[in-house]
């Protein structure tokens, strides 16, 4: 993606089902779980580079022994930072007590992070700063083992204010109004309540306080706690939690917005945000890794029993299509084919824009996430070329010479790697013109590959703000003197903010939104802006249980997709670009055709799966109109 865009986070959870001695004997180390966690987090570093965290729980330890360890980092390379510190601690313990090297029980007693249950998190911050306090996992501590709660998630809640107020009504005093804290305290409240009830039952059964502890661990109903906790959540989430005594869970939102996958055998239970992470790290086939169903939780009890429970009644499935277009690793078999299909399906529009003149057209991509869709576009271009060759041979067959036949057959699709990201330039000069000149050189081009008057087709996975295209890429490509630069987006026009995880909060940052405003100016219909503002304000006054309407759709309603695309081309090109610039977007229909299992498209269509999402887009428009820079969620 040429525009800088941050995403939601990634989670990793591992529960070892055998004694640590088993892994030492079979795999040569009792740190099997820690090693797998490192790999799973590193394989998901694409999902989060602002911070990372790791937590481990030891099962069945004696009173007075440490059983929870947590380490977090917001360093430049947070995953490496975390595991280098873990490794240093392990080595220091072995140096201090070399006699424990072959004594797994002694290692477990002495060395932090060596346990049976692990939770990891990689973070892209979408709200607030990047202090260590914002890095997951979060820990809610208590002297009762069962009441210790560790939470990490890939999520954004749209109704944090409402959830915060509910906590106050319960008599709580949360330390801050953030969705992570709010969610953790909500789960913690019902966890405390469940522990109290089980303790009361234990006393009624004649158990003393000490014997009540294993009774509580055995009888806690995690699904009941989650049902009460998540009752009023509105957002996209994959929420993972560990309880101090050893129960664990991962809960997915009812629309399936945020991804979660799991694998289980007789040695481990594993959860991650992406399927190929589990496939690679545990060397298991595609079909052995399962997607956690929307509204369901994977619950693993302390005794190792694992089950899937419905927590919230599932809604219409609206899994995030941006996962398929851009964010998830392309090594997933399904995602790879879907991205290729996105490139193939947009090709007919490209061919029309170049009048099917493949001989005088160079095809390329903006590195590197668009590369797979580029391959799909290339396959479609090759199909077109084969048809052109066939038509030429049939048309000229009566007078076709061997020389002419070789000329026809030698025609190839011209593909080159043109745009090269040179370096992440720091804008240390704050004066606008100097900074823009620096940004213009973020991308470089390969010279000598484009002939004068060639068409130049370059595919990107999506166009969000258009800033990098305008200030860098188009300027660089124009130096090659093409006749026409055609920028292709494998995603549709991004018209609305995302409130379920992706860092797209402000409408005025979206180039499609600004293009629609410019079209209204051109038509003299700018008064619609205030009309929409008044309607959005009215939507925000509705009661919680009333249906909410996305009023911002009216802004785009008078225009075709092509009209908005053409205006975007005007906005990003500017008078200094000599070549004609055209922008082509994927259609929503073809997006759904390419990614049939991931139909979440609210950022393209405005069809939010929850009322909270619709409130966010209306609030975002109100903020835009009032000049309020605050986020809408």
Secondary structure by P-SEA (a helix, b strand, c coil): cccbbbbbbbbbbbbbcccaaaaaaaccccaaaaaaaaaaaaaaccccccccbbbbbbcccccccccbbbbbbcccaaaaaaaaaaaaaaaaaaaacccccccaaaaaacccccccbbbbbbbccccccccccccccccccccccccbbbbbbccccccaaaaaaaaaaaccccccccaaaaaaaaaaaaaaaaaaaaaaaaaaaccccccaaaaaaacccaaaaaaaaacccccccccccccccccccccccccccbbbbbcccccbbbbcccaaaaaaacccccccccccccccccccccccccccccccccccccccccccccccccccaaaaaaaaaaaaaaaaaaaaaaccccccbbbbbccccaaaaaaaaaaaaaaaaaaaaaaaaaaacccccaaaaaaaaacccccccccccccccccccccaaaaaaaaaaccccccccccccbbbbbbcccccccccccccaaaaaacccccbbbbbbcccccccccccccccccccccaaaaaaaaaaaaacccaaaaaaaaaaaaaaacccccccccccccccccccaaaaaaaaaaaacccccccbbbbbbbcaaaaaaaccccccccccccccccaaaaaaaaaaaaaaaaccccccc
